[in-house]
Amino acid sequence: MAKNQDLGFAPNYMSALEIDTTPDAASPTWAIFSRGITEVKPTTNETTETKDYYDGYGTPTDKVKSVQPQYEVTGDRCYGDPAQDFVASLALETGEGRTSATPTPTATWWRATAPTWA
């Protein structure tokens, strides 16, 4: 397929998922997930509350109480890749070693960048 062919949508490689490999530093060090990666799938870890109200004739009503955005990254492990090495270093961490920063405009461990079109 020609590289300049218009597919009508953005190919996956046009998006970027990056992780801050120095979350305790004053400024972030971004590393992109790309080498060896075959799929990045956004998911939400939702906490819901289900109630059956009389006015709904017993039909359950779900209320989303919280959402935790996540990305499932699939592919081959590439040792020496900064993003993969950082995630692998946390695999067996517990407690404070695995606590992520609260996502705010100034403090986050990851960022996703969608493609932009001229």
CNS distance restraints for C-alpha pairs under 8 A (distance, minus, plus):
assign (resid   1 and name CA) (resid   5 and name CA) 7.33 0.50 0.50
assign (resid   7 and name CA) (resid  11 and name CA) 7.92 0.50 0.50
assign (resid  10 and name CA) (resid  14 and name CA) 6.34 0.50 0.50
assign (resid  10 and name CA) (resid 115 and name CA) 6.94 0.50 0.50
assign (resid  11 and name CA) (resid  15 and name CA) 7.81 0.50 0.50
assign (resid  14 and name CA) (resid 114 and name CA) 7.19 0.50 0.50
assign (resid  14 and name CA) (resid 115 and name CA) 5.40 0.50 0.50
assign (resid  15 and name CA) (resid 112 and name CA) 7.36 0.50 0.50
assign (resid  15 and name CA) (resid 113 and name CA) 5.62 0.50 0.50
assign (resid  15 and name CA) (resid 114 and name CA) 4.77 0.50 0.50
assign (resid  15 and name CA) (resid 115 and name CA) 5.34 0.50 0.50
assign (resid  16 and name CA) (resid  32 and name CA) 6.70 0.50 0.50
assign (resid  16 and name CA) (resid  33 and name CA) 7.22 0.50 0.50
assign (resid  16 and name CA) (resid  34 and name CA) 7.90 0.50 0.50
assign (resid  16 and name CA) (resid 112 and name CA) 5.64 0.50 0.50
assign (resid  16 and name CA) (resid 113 and name CA) 5.01 0.50 0.50
assign (resid  16 and name CA) (resid 114 and name CA) 6.68 0.50 0.50
assign (resid  17 and name CA) (resid  32 and name CA) 5.85 0.50 0.50
assign (resid  17 and name CA) (resid  33 and name CA) 5.73 0.50 0.50
assign (resid  17 and name CA) (resid  40 and name CA) 7.97 0.50 0.50
assign (resid  17 and name CA) (resid 110 and name CA) 7.28 0.50 0.50
assign (resid  17 and name CA) (resid 111 and name CA) 5.98 0.50 0.50
assign (resid  17 and name CA) (resid 112 and name CA) 4.51 0.50 0.50
assign (resid  17 and name CA) (resid 113 and name CA) 6.45 0.50 0.50
assign (resid  18 and name CA) (resid  30 and name CA) 5.98 0.50 0.50
assign (resid  18 and name CA) (resid  31 and name CA) 5.33 0.50 0.50
assign (resid  18 and name CA) (resid  32 and name CA) 4.22 0.50 0.50
assign (resid  18 and name CA) (resid  33 and name CA) 5.91 0.50 0.50
assign (resid  18 and name CA) (resid  83 and name CA) 7.58 0.50 0.50
assign (resid  18 and name CA) (resid 110 and name CA) 5.51 0.50 0.50
assign (resid  18 and name CA) (resid 111 and name CA) 5.35 0.50 0.50
assign (resid  18 and name CA) (resid 112 and name CA) 6.29 0.50 0.50
assign (resid  19 and name CA) (resid  29 and name CA) 7.98 0.50 0.50
assign (resid  19 and name CA) (resid  30 and name CA) 5.50 0.50 0.50
assign (resid  19 and name CA) (resid  31 and name CA) 5.45 0.50 0.50
assign (resid  19 and name CA) (resid  32 and name CA) 6.51 0.50 0.50
assign (resid  19 and name CA) (resid  33 and name CA) 7.74 0.50 0.50
assign (resid  19 and name CA) (resid  83 and name CA) 6.41 0.50 0.50
assign (resid  19 and name CA) (resid 109 and name CA) 5.58 0.50 0.50
assign (resid  19 and name CA) (resid 110 and name CA) 4.18 0.50 0.50
assign (resid  19 and name CA) (resid 111 and name CA) 6.48 0.50 0.50
assign (resid  20 and name CA) (resid  28 and name CA) 5.52 0.50 0.50
assign (resid  20 and name CA) (resid  29 and name CA) 5.19 0.50 0.50
assign (resid  20 and name CA) (resid  30 and name CA) 4.63 0.50 0.50
assign (resid  20 and name CA) (resid  31 and name CA) 6.40 0.50 0.50
assign (resid  20 and name CA) (resid 108 and name CA) 7.62 0.50 0.50
assign (resid  20 and name CA) (resid 109 and name CA) 4.91 0.50 0.50
assign (resid  20 and name CA) (resid 110 and name CA) 5.87 0.50 0.50
assign (resid  21 and name CA) (resid  28 and name CA) 7.29 0.50 0.50
assign (resid  21 and name CA) (resid  29 and name CA) 5.64 0.50 0.50
assign (resid  21 and name CA) (resid  30 and name CA) 6.34 0.50 0.50
assign (resid  21 and name CA) (resid  31 and name CA) 6.72 0.50 0.50
assign (resid  21 and name CA) (resid  82 and name CA) 7.41 0.50 0.50
assign (resid  21 and name CA) (resid  83 and name CA) 6.85 0.50 0.50
assign (resid  21 and name CA) (resid  86 and name CA) 5.95 0.50 0.50
assign (resid  21 and name CA) (resid 109 and name CA) 7.73 0.50 0.50
assign (resid  22 and name CA) (resid  27 and name CA) 7.95 0.50 0.50
assign (resid  22 and name CA) (resid  28 and name CA) 5.92 0.50 0.50
assign (resid  22 and name CA) (resid  29 and name CA) 5.71 0.50 0.50
assign (resid  23 and name CA) (resid  28 and name CA) 6.41 0.50 0.50
assign (resid  23 and name CA) (resid  29 and name CA) 7.98 0.50 0.50
assign (resid  23 and name CA) (resid 101 and name CA) 7.65 0.50 0.50
assign (resid  23 and name CA) (resid 108 and name CA) 7.77 0.50 0.50
assign (resid  23 and name CA) (resid 109 and name CA) 6.23 0.50 0.50
assign (resid  31 and name CA) (resid  82 and name CA) 6.05 0.50 0.50
assign (resid  31 and name CA) (resid  83 and name CA) 5.12 0.50 0.50
assign (resid  32 and name CA) (resid  83 and name CA) 6.14 0.50 0.50
assign (resid  33 and name CA) (resid  37 and name CA) 6.75 0.50 0.50
assign (resid  33 and name CA) (resid  83 and name CA) 5.94 0.50 0.50
assign (resid  33 and name CA) (resid  84 and name CA) 7.29 0.50 0.50
assign (resid  35 and name CA) (resid  78 and name CA) 7.02 0.50 0.50
assign (resid  35 and name CA) (resid  81 and name CA) 7.28 0.50 0.50
assign (resid  36 and name CA) (resid  75 and name CA) 5.50 0.50 0.50
assign (resid  36 and name CA) (resid  76 and name CA) 4.93 0.50 0.50
assign (resid  36 and name CA) (resid  77 and name CA) 6.55 0.50 0.50
assign (resid  36 and name CA) (resid  78 and name CA) 6.28 0.50 0.50
assign (resid  37 and name CA) (resid  73 and name CA) 7.06 0.50 0.50
assign (resid  37 and name CA) (resid  74 and name CA) 5.90 0.50 0.50
assign (resid  37 and name CA) (resid  75 and name CA) 4.25 0.50 0.50
assign (resid  37 and name CA) (resid  76 and name CA) 6.31 0.50 0.50
assign (resid  38 and name CA) (resid  73 and name CA) 7.89 0.50 0.50
assign (resid  38 and name CA) (resid  74 and name CA) 5.76 0.50 0.50
assign (resid  38 and name CA) (resid  75 and name CA) 4.78 0.50 0.50
assign (resid  38 and name CA) (resid  76 and name CA) 7.79 0.50 0.50
assign (resid  39 and name CA) (resid  72 and name CA) 7.89 0.50 0.50
assign (resid  39 and name CA) (resid  73 and name CA) 5.89 0.50 0.50
assign (resid  39 and name CA) (resid  74 and name CA) 5.09 0.50 0.50
assign (resid  39 and name CA) (resid  75 and name CA) 6.65 0.50 0.50
assign (resid  40 and name CA) (resid  71 and name CA) 6.38 0.50 0.50
assign (resid  40 and name CA) (resid  72 and name CA) 5.71 0.50 0.50
assign (resid  40 and name CA) (resid  73 and name CA) 4.63 0.50 0.50
assign (resid  40 and name CA) (resid  74 and name CA) 6.41 0.50 0.50
assign (resid  41 and name CA) (resid  71 and name CA) 5.46 0.50 0.50
assign (resid  41 and name CA) (resid  72 and name CA) 5.03 0.50 0.50
assign (resid  41 and name CA) (resid  73 and name CA) 6.48 0.50 0.50
assign (resid  42 and name CA) (resid  69 and name CA) 7.42 0.50 0.50
assign (resid  42 and name CA) (resid  70 and name CA) 5.91 0.50 0.50
assign (resid  42 and name CA) (resid  71 and name CA) 4.47 0.50 0.50
assign (resid  42 and name CA) (resid  72 and name CA) 6.36 0.50 0.50
assign (resid  43 and name CA) (resid  69 and name CA) 6.16 0.50 0.50
assign (resid  43 and name CA) (resid  70 and name CA) 5.17 0.50 0.50
assign (resid  43 and name CA) (resid  71 and name CA) 5.82 0.50 0.50
assign (resid  43 and name CA) (resid  72 and name CA) 7.17 0.50 0.50
assign (resid  44 and name CA) (resid  67 and name CA) 6.10 0.50 0.50
assign (resid  44 and name CA) (resid  68 and name CA) 5.56 0.50 0.50
assign (resid  44 and name CA) (resid  69 and name CA) 4.71 0.50 0.50
assign (resid  44 and name CA) (resid  70 and name CA) 5.79 0.50 0.50
assign (resid  45 and name CA) (resid  67 and name CA) 5.73 0.50 0.50
assign (resid  45 and name CA) (resid  68 and name CA) 4.94 0.50 0.50
assign (resid  45 and name CA) (resid  69 and name CA) 6.40 0.50 0.50
assign (resid  45 and name CA) (resid  70 and name CA) 7.10 0.50 0.50
assign (resid  46 and name CA) (resid  64 and name CA) 6.68 0.50 0.50
assign (resid  46 and name CA) (resid  65 and name CA) 7.39 0.50 0.50
assign (resid  46 and name CA) (resid  66 and name CA) 5.69 0.50 0.50
assign (resid  46 and name CA) (resid  67 and name CA) 4.54 0.50 0.50
assign (resid  46 and name CA) (resid  68 and name CA) 6.31 0.50 0.50
assign (resid  47 and name CA) (resid  64 and name CA) 5.99 0.50 0.50
assign (resid  47 and name CA) (resid  65 and name CA) 5.44 0.50 0.50
assign (resid  47 and name CA) (resid  66 and name CA) 5.22 0.50 0.50
assign (resid  47 and name CA) (resid  67 and name CA) 6.55 0.50 0.50
assign (resid  48 and name CA) (resid  62 and name CA) 6.27 0.50 0.50
assign (resid  48 and name CA) (resid  63 and name CA) 5.46 0.50 0.50
assign (resid  48 and name CA) (resid  64 and name CA) 4.39 0.50 0.50
assign (resid  48 and name CA) (resid  65 and name CA) 5.28 0.50 0.50
assign (resid  48 and name CA) (resid  66 and name CA) 7.21 0.50 0.50
assign (resid  49 and name CA) (resid  62 and name CA) 5.60 0.50 0.50
assign (resid  49 and name CA) (resid  63 and name CA) 5.20 0.50 0.50
assign (resid  49 and name CA) (resid  64 and name CA) 6.49 0.50 0.50
assign (resid  49 and name CA) (resid  65 and name CA) 6.79 0.50 0.50
assign (resid  50 and name CA) (resid  60 and name CA) 6.18 0.50 0.50
assign (resid  50 and name CA) (resid  61 and name CA) 5.45 0.50 0.50
assign (resid  50 and name CA) (resid  62 and name CA) 4.45 0.50 0.50
assign (resid  50 and name CA) (resid  63 and name CA) 6.39 0.50 0.50
assign (resid  51 and name CA) (resid  60 and name CA) 5.53 0.50 0.50
assign (resid  51 and name CA) (resid  61 and name CA) 5.32 0.50 0.50
assign (resid  51 and name CA) (resid  62 and name CA) 6.64 0.50 0.50
assign (resid  52 and name CA) (resid  56 and name CA) 7.03 0.50 0.50
assign (resid  52 and name CA) (resid  57 and name CA) 7.81 0.50 0.50
assign (resid  52 and name CA) (resid  58 and name CA) 5.06 0.50 0.50
assign (resid  52 and name CA) (resid  59 and name CA) 5.74 0.50 0.50
assign (resid  52 and name CA) (resid  60 and name CA) 4.52 0.50 0.50
assign (resid  52 and name CA) (resid  61 and name CA) 6.06 0.50 0.50
assign (resid  53 and name CA) (resid  57 and name CA) 6.81 0.50 0.50
assign (resid  53 and name CA) (resid  58 and name CA) 5.97 0.50 0.50
assign (resid  53 and name CA) (resid  59 and name CA) 7.22 0.50 0.50
assign (resid  53 and name CA) (resid  60 and name CA) 7.27 0.50 0.50
assign (resid  53 and name CA) (resid  61 and name CA) 7.52 0.50 0.50
assign (resid  54 and name CA) (resid  58 and name CA) 6.04 0.50 0.50
assign (resid  56 and name CA) (resid  60 and name CA) 7.61 0.50 0.50
assign (resid  77 and name CA) (resid  84 and name CA) 7.14 0.50 0.50
assign (resid  78 and name CA) (resid  84 and name CA) 6.94 0.50 0.50
assign (resid  79 and name CA) (resid  84 and name CA) 7.28 0.50 0.50
assign (resid  79 and name CA) (resid  85 and name CA) 6.53 0.50 0.50
assign (resid  80 and name CA) (resid  84 and name CA) 7.78 0.50 0.50
assign (resid  80 and name CA) (resid  85 and name CA) 6.44 0.50 0.50
assign (resid  81 and name CA) (resid  85 and name CA) 5.88 0.50 0.50
assign (resid  82 and name CA) (resid  86 and name CA) 6.11 0.50 0.50
assign (resid  83 and name CA) (resid  87 and name CA) 6.41 0.50 0.50
assign (resid  84 and name CA) (resid  88 and name CA) 6.05 0.50 0.50
assign (resid  85 and name CA) (resid  89 and name CA) 6.09 0.50 0.50
assign (resid  86 and name CA) (resid  90 and name CA) 6.79 0.50 0.50
assign (resid  87 and name CA) (resid  91 and name CA) 6.69 0.50 0.50
assign (resid  89 and name CA) (resid  93 and name CA) 7.88 0.50 0.50
assign (resid  90 and name CA) (resid  97 and name CA) 7.49 0.50 0.50
assign (resid  90 and name CA) (resid  98 and name CA) 6.54 0.50 0.50
assign (resid  93 and name CA) (resid  97 and name CA) 5.47 0.50 0.50
assign (resid  93 and name CA) (resid  98 and name CA) 5.49 0.50 0.50
assign (resid  94 and name CA) (resid  98 and name CA) 5.27 0.50 0.50
assign (resid  94 and name CA) (resid  99 and name CA) 7.95 0.50 0.50
assign (resid  95 and name CA) (resid  99 and name CA) 6.44 0.50 0.50
assign (resid 100 and name CA) (resid 109 and name CA) 6.96 0.50 0.50
assign (resid 101 and name CA) (resid 107 and name CA) 6.47 0.50 0.50
assign (resid 101 and name CA) (resid 108 and name CA) 5.74 0.50 0.50
assign (resid 101 and name CA) (resid 109 and name CA) 6.46 0.50 0.50
assign (resid 102 and name CA) (resid 107 and name CA) 6.64 0.50 0.50
assign (resid 102 and name CA) (resid 108 and name CA) 6.39 0.50 0.50
assign (resid 103 and name CA) (resid 107 and name CA) 5.70 0.50 0.50
assign (resid 103 and name CA) (resid 108 and name CA) 4.57 0.50 0.50
assign (resid 103 and name CA) (resid 109 and name CA) 7.47 0.50 0.50
assign (resid 104 and name CA) (resid 108 and name CA) 6.15 0.50 0.50
